[in-house]
């Protein structure tokens, strides 16, 4: 669907790019989104679409949270919602999200549609004055992501992206350790974001924008941007379809460089068995420094530190619900009690790296960012 920008939106769209062009990339990531104060004492939220598997977990989280009210959901396929009738008791169900936006008094929406539909829904919600938390990736093209950001800024809309890994306790401990010099000079990171092949629209290039590289690059890119407070500068990538007969890649390997000099390797493959593997996959980091190595497995939360300085191995294990922590942050941000953890700009930066990876795969060369 194409959109006609209003005169006011066009003015803000141009200013958005003029302002961004004058601000270094490292400073852009520090800027939080504005927020519209909540209409209710307890934020009234809605879930738009159950295309994404995460929507069902968000539903579970929201129904047990006592700090928000799940007022409505919008999903045209009633069969998707039938198994969750108990959780949806008292929640108004719509087949058309635009009807929902017109009827409900909401404070925010959580968008769980297929990737290609994010732009359309985000723009409609921004024009309806709704705070937005959108599934990753922000869009399937960076040009779409920029337009979404500009329109949200034009309407002073809080715009966040679902990057729950930012709420991992071991990741926060790792950042503190890195900042304190506990690993010495960090030279490299070996990262993985493996998973099971989700099937459905995830394997449709028109709806998903790609396969395993699109699905799993953005999480780790966001984690490392946040961890090091640095940007990615170069990308080289390979991909293949080796495990399933699908029209998108199921294996991906990226090598990247960051503005702080750190070298990164990332395996994004859908290489975990669907039925026998105990969990869906992993997000793992091995951070290699001159004075130690830090291994993180973020599902569940685990930190292993091998330190030359203290001469011992330290292991920390913990479990928790990262999605619920992310949703609580969104509710607090709506009320002005916290900054949104991952902004639309963070989503755009992650998508820029994924898009550069696809250009590298196509052209078989290093892509500069």
C-alpha positions as CSV (number, residue, x, y, z in Angstrom):
1,X,0.0,0.0,0.0
2,X,1.3,3.4,-0.9
3,X,0.8,6.4,1.4
4,X,0.3,10.1,0.6
5,X,2.1,12.3,3.2
6,X,0.3,15.4,4.4
7,X,2.0,18.7,4.0
8,X,2.9,18.7,7.7
9,X,4.3,15.2,7.5
10,X,6.4,16.1,4.4
11,X,7.9,19.1,6.2
12,X,8.8,16.9,9.2
13,X,10.1,14.2,6.9
14,X,12.6,16.6,5.3
15,X,13.6,18.0,8.7
16,X,14.1,14.5,10.0
17,X,16.7,13.8,7.4
18,X,18.3,17.2,7.7
19,X,18.7,16.7,11.5
20,X,19.9,13.1,11.2
21,X,22.5,14.1,8.6
22,X,24.1,16.5,11.1
23,X,24.2,14.1,14.0
24,X,26.9,11.5,14.2
25,X,25.6,7.9,14.2
26,X,27.0,7.3,17.7
27,X,24.9,10.1,19.1
28,X,21.8,9.2,17.2
29,X,21.5,6.0,19.1
30,X,21.3,8.0,22.4
31,X,18.1,9.9,21.5
32,X,14.9,8.5,23.0
33,X,11.5,9.0,21.4
34,X,8.9,11.4,22.6
35,X,5.8,10.1,24.3
36,X,2.2,10.9,24.5
37,X,0.9,10.8,28.1
38,X,-1.4,7.8,28.8
39,X,-5.1,8.4,28.5
40,X,-5.7,6.1,31.4
41,X,-4.2,5.6,34.9
42,X,-3.3,2.1,33.8
43,X,-2.2,1.9,30.1
44,X,-4.8,0.3,27.8
45,X,-3.0,-1.7,25.2
46,X,-3.9,-3.8,22.1
47,X,-2.1,-6.4,20.1
48,X,-2.4,-5.9,16.3
49,X,-2.0,-9.2,14.4
50,X,-1.0,-12.7,15.5
51,X,1.2,-13.3,12.4
52,X,4.3,-13.5,14.6
53,X,4.7,-16.4,17.0
54,X,5.7,-13.9,19.8
55,X,2.2,-12.5,19.8
56,X,0.9,-15.4,21.8
57,X,3.6,-15.0,24.5
58,X,2.9,-11.3,24.6
59,X,-0.8,-12.2,25.2
60,X,0.2,-14.4,28.1
61,X,2.5,-11.8,29.6
62,X,-0.1,-9.0,29.3
63,X,-2.9,-11.0,30.9
64,X,-0.8,-11.6,34.0
65,X,0.6,-8.1,34.3
66,X,-1.2,-5.9,36.9
67,X,0.2,-2.7,35.5
68,X,-1.6,-2.7,32.1
69,X,-5.0,-3.5,30.7
70,X,-5.2,-5.5,27.5
71,X,-8.3,-3.8,26.0
72,X,-8.4,-5.3,22.5
73,X,-6.7,-7.5,19.8
74,X,-7.0,-7.4,16.1
75,X,-6.6,-10.6,14.1
76,X,-8.6,-11.5,10.9
77,X,-8.0,-15.2,11.3
78,X,-10.3,-16.3,14.1
79,X,-8.8,-19.8,14.1
80,X,-5.5,-18.4,15.4
81,X,-7.2,-17.1,18.5
82,X,-9.5,-20.0,19.3
83,X,-6.9,-21.9,21.5
84,X,-6.5,-18.8,23.6
85,X,-10.1,-18.1,24.4
86,X,-9.5,-18.1,28.1
87,X,-6.7,-15.5,27.9
88,X,-8.9,-13.4,25.7
89,X,-11.9,-13.4,28.1
90,X,-13.0,-9.8,28.5
91,X,-10.8,-8.6,25.6
92,X,-12.6,-7.1,22.6
93,X,-11.6,-8.9,19.4
94,X,-11.6,-7.2,16.0
95,X,-11.0,-8.7,12.6
96,X,-9.9,-5.2,11.2
97,X,-7.3,-3.3,13.1
98,X,-8.4,0.0,11.6
99,X,-11.9,-0.5,13.0
100,X,-10.2,-1.1,16.4
101,X,-8.2,2.1,16.1
102,X,-11.4,4.0,15.4
103,X,-13.5,2.5,18.2
104,X,-11.1,1.8,21.1
105,X,-9.6,4.4,23.6
106,X,-6.1,3.0,23.7
107,X,-2.7,4.2,25.0
108,X,-0.5,1.9,22.9
109,X,-0.3,-1.0,20.4
110,X,2.0,-4.0,20.0
111,X,2.4,-4.8,16.3
112,X,3.1,-8.5,15.6
113,X,2.3,-8.6,11.8
114,X,4.4,-10.1,9.1
115,X,7.5,-8.0,8.4
116,X,6.2,-6.5,5.1
117,X,3.1,-5.2,6.8
118,X,4.9,-3.2,9.6
119,X,5.1,0.0,7.5
120,X,1.4,0.1,6.7
121,X,0.3,-0.6,10.3
122,X,2.9,1.7,12.0
123,X,1.8,4.6,9.8
124,X,-1.9,4.1,10.5
125,X,-1.2,3.8,14.3
126,X,1.0,6.9,14.3
127,X,-1.7,8.9,12.6
128,X,-4.2,7.5,15.2
129,X,-2.0,8.9,18.0
130,X,-1.0,5.5,19.4
131,X,2.3,4.7,21.1
132,X,3.9,1.8,19.2
133,X,5.9,-1.3,20.0
134,X,6.7,-3.1,16.8
135,X,8.2,-6.5,16.2
136,X,11.6,-6.8,14.7
137,X,12.8,-6.1,12.0
138,X,11.3,-2.6,11.8
139,X,10.6,-3.2,8.1
140,X,11.9,-5.2,5.1
141,X,13.6,-2.1,3.5
142,X,15.6,0.7,5.2
143,X,13.7,3.3,3.1
144,X,10.4,2.1,4.6
145,X,12.0,2.2,8.1
146,X,13.1,5.8,7.6
147,X,9.6,6.8,6.5
148,X,8.1,5.1,9.5
149,X,10.5,7.0,11.8
150,X,9.8,10.3,10.2
151,X,6.0,10.0,10.4
152,X,6.2,8.9,14.0
153,X,8.4,11.9,14.8
154,X,6.0,14.2,12.9
155,X,3.1,13.0,15.1
156,X,5.2,12.9,18.3
157,X,4.7,9.2,18.7
158,X,6.6,6.9,21.0
159,X,8.0,4.2,18.7
160,X,9.8,1.2,20.1
161,X,11.1,-2.1,18.7
162,X,10.9,-5.5,20.2
163,X,14.5,-6.3,21.2
164,X,13.9,-8.2,24.5
165,X,17.5,-9.4,24.8
166,X,18.4,-5.9,26.1
167,X,16.7,-7.0,29.3
168,X,19.1,-9.9,30.0
169,X,20.7,-9.6,33.4
170,X,24.0,-11.3,32.4
171,X,24.2,-8.9,29.4
172,X,23.9,-5.9,31.7
173,X,26.7,-7.5,33.9
174,X,28.8,-8.0,30.8
175,X,28.4,-4.4,29.8
176,X,29.5,-3.2,33.2
177,X,32.5,-5.6,33.1
178,X,33.5,-4.4,29.6
179,X,33.2,-0.7,30.6
180,X,35.3,-1.3,33.7
181,X,38.1,-2.9,31.6
182,X,37.6,-6.4,33.1
183,X,38.4,-8.1,29.8
184,X,41.2,-5.7,28.8
185,X,40.9,-4.4,25.2
186,X,38.1,-6.2,23.5
187,X,39.3,-7.6,20.1
188,X,36.5,-9.8,18.8
189,X,33.1,-11.3,19.4
190,X,31.9,-14.7,18.2
191,X,28.1,-14.6,18.1
192,X,25.3,-17.0,17.2
193,X,21.6,-16.6,16.8
194,X,20.5,-20.1,15.8
195,X,16.9,-21.2,15.7
196,X,14.4,-23.6,14.4
197,X,12.9,-22.9,10.9
198,X,9.6,-21.2,11.8
199,X,7.9,-21.9,8.4
200,X,4.8,-20.1,7.2
201,X,5.3,-16.5,6.1
202,X,8.9,-16.5,7.6
203,X,9.9,-18.5,4.5
204,X,8.1,-16.2,2.1
205,X,10.5,-13.6,0.7
206,X,7.7,-11.1,-0.1
207,X,6.4,-11.1,3.5
208,X,9.5,-11.7,5.5
209,X,12.0,-9.8,3.3
210,X,14.5,-12.7,3.5
211,X,15.2,-15.8,5.5
212,X,17.5,-16.6,8.4
213,X,19.7,-13.6,7.7
214,X,16.8,-11.1,8.0
215,X,15.3,-13.0,11.0
216,X,18.4,-13.4,13.1
217,X,20.8,-10.7,12.2
218,X,19.0,-7.8,13.9
219,X,18.9,-9.2,17.5
220,X,22.7,-9.6,17.8
221,X,23.4,-6.4,15.9
222,X,21.2,-4.5,18.4
223,X,22.8,-6.3,21.4
224,X,26.3,-5.4,20.3
225,X,25.4,-1.8,19.4
226,X,24.0,-1.5,23.0
227,X,26.8,-3.4,24.6
228,X,29.7,-1.4,23.1
229,X,27.8,1.9,22.3
230,X,29.4,1.7,18.8
231,X,28.2,1.3,15.3
232,X,28.8,-1.3,12.6
233,X,31.0,-0.1,9.8
234,X,31.6,-3.0,7.4
235,X,29.8,-6.2,6.5
236,X,30.7,-9.3,4.5
237,X,28.2,-12.2,4.3
238,X,27.4,-15.6,2.9
239,X,24.1,-17.5,2.8
240,X,22.7,-20.7,1.5
241,X,19.7,-23.0,1.5
242,X,20.9,-26.3,2.8
243,X,18.5,-27.7,5.4
244,X,15.0,-27.1,4.0
245,X,13.4,-26.8,0.6
246,X,12.3,-23.2,0.9
247,X,12.6,-20.1,-1.3
248,X,14.8,-18.2,1.3
249,X,18.1,-18.9,2.9
250,X,18.2,-21.1,6.0
251,X,21.9,-20.6,6.7
252,X,23.8,-17.4,7.1
253,X,27.3,-16.3,8.2
254,X,28.3,-12.7,8.6
255,X,31.7,-11.1,9.4
256,X,31.5,-7.5,10.6
257,X,33.6,-4.6,11.9
258,X,32.5,-2.0,14.4
259,X,33.5,1.6,14.9
260,X,35.4,0.7,18.1
261,X,37.6,-1.7,16.2
262,X,35.9,-4.9,17.3
263,X,35.6,-7.7,14.8
264,X,32.5,-9.9,14.9
265,X,31.4,-13.2,13.4
266,X,27.7,-14.1,13.4
267,X,26.0,-17.4,12.5
268,X,22.3,-16.7,11.9
269,X,21.2,-20.2,10.7
270,X,17.9,-21.9,11.2
271,X,19.9,-25.0,12.2
272,X,18.1,-26.3,15.3
273,X,15.8,-29.3,15.0
274,X,12.1,-28.4,15.2
275,X,10.9,-31.3,17.3
276,X,13.8,-32.6,19.4
277,X,15.7,-29.5,20.4
278,X,14.8,-28.4,24.0
279,X,14.3,-24.7,23.2
280,X,13.8,-22.7,20.0
281,X,17.4,-21.7,19.6
282,X,20.0,-19.4,21.1
283,X,21.6,-16.0,21.4
284,X,25.2,-16.5,22.4
285,X,28.2,-14.2,22.6
286,X,31.8,-15.0,23.2
287,X,33.6,-11.7,23.9
288,X,37.4,-12.0,23.5
289,X,39.6,-9.5,25.2
290,X,43.3,-9.1,26.0
291,X,42.7,-10.1,29.6
292,X,39.9,-12.6,29.5
293,X,37.0,-14.2,27.6
294,X,33.4,-13.8,28.5
295,X,30.8,-16.4,27.3
296,X,27.1,-15.4,27.3
297,X,24.2,-17.7,26.6
298,X,21.1,-15.5,26.8
299,X,18.4,-18.2,26.7
300,X,18.5,-19.0,29.6
301,X,20.6,-16.2,31.1
302,X,24.1,-17.6,31.6
303,X,27.4,-15.8,32.0
304,X,30.8,-17.6,32.1
305,X,33.9,-15.4,32.8
306,X,37.5,-16.8,32.2
307,X,39.8,-14.1,33.7
308,X,43.5,-13.9,33.5
309,X,43.4,-11.1,36.1
310,X,41.7,-13.0,38.8
311,X,42.7,-16.4,37.6
312,X,39.4,-18.2,38.0
313,X,36.2,-19.2,36.2
314,X,33.0,-17.4,37.3
315,X,29.6,-18.8,36.3
316,X,26.3,-17.0,36.8
317,X,23.0,-18.6,35.7
318,X,19.5,-17.1,36.0
319,X,16.2,-17.4,34.3
320,X,13.6,-14.8,33.6
321,X,11.0,-13.6,31.1
322,X,12.7,-11.0,28.8
323,X,9.5,-10.4,26.8
324,X,7.6,-9.4,30.0
325,X,10.4,-7.1,31.0
326,X,10.2,-5.5,27.5
327,X,6.4,-5.0,27.8
328,X,6.7,-3.5,31.3
329,X,9.3,-1.0,29.9
330,X,6.8,-0.1,27.1
331,X,4.0,0.6,29.6
332,X,6.4,2.7,31.8
333,X,7.5,4.6,28.7
334,X,3.9,5.4,27.8
335,X,3.4,6.9,31.2
336,X,6.6,8.9,31.1
337,X,8.2,6.8,33.8
338,X,11.1,5.4,31.7
339,X,12.7,5.7,28.3
340,X,11.8,3.1,25.7
341,X,14.6,0.5,25.7
342,X,15.0,0.1,22.0
343,X,13.8,3.0,19.8
344,X,12.7,3.0,16.2
345,X,16.2,4.4,15.3
346,X,17.7,1.3,16.9
347,X,15.5,-0.8,14.7
348,X,16.6,1.1,11.7
349,X,20.3,0.7,12.5
350,X,19.9,-3.1,12.9
351,X,18.0,-3.3,9.6
352,X,20.7,-1.3,7.8
353,X,23.2,-4.1,8.8
354,X,20.9,-6.8,7.6
355,X,20.2,-5.0,4.3
356,X,24.0,-4.5,3.8
357,X,24.5,-8.3,4.4
358,X,22.1,-9.1,1.6
359,X,24.0,-6.6,-0.7
360,X,27.2,-8.3,0.2
361,X,25.7,-11.8,-0.6
362,X,24.5,-10.5,-3.9
363,X,27.7,-8.6,-4.9
364,X,30.1,-11.0,-3.1
365,X,32.1,-8.1,-1.6
366,X,32.5,-6.1,1.6
367,X,29.8,-3.5,2.1
368,X,30.7,-0.2,3.9
369,X,28.1,1.3,6.2
